[in-house]
Amino acid sequence: MRSLGRRIELLKIIAHPVRVRILDELTKGVKCVTDFEEFLEISQPNVSQHLSLLRRYGVIDYYMDGRLRCYFLRDPIIPDIIKLLNKDYIEELPAPACCPVTKKGKYPGKRRH
């Protein structure tokens, strides 16, 4: 079982738009560096940096197919996280009718920012 600290560290590691897109693609199957270059539209060295970081933390790994590095997911929580990130939420959670402690007060209807 993963400690809360390790879960938070994992979220920090994947919390980058490029890495989320990489992981999203890997939920669909094995990909090579050239596959990532095509849809990310960033340089090969930049793609490699992101892949290296994800591999260093055990999120992904690769195997060699000739000269190609073929990447795949290792961490079983990643598909769940990606699925959650891709989910559309239509509404906010409902506001409470009153304070749960005092049973008084009423939510004014607009949130203060």
Order of alpha helices (4+ residues) and beta strands (2+ residues): alpha-alpha-beta-alpha-alpha-beta-beta-alpha
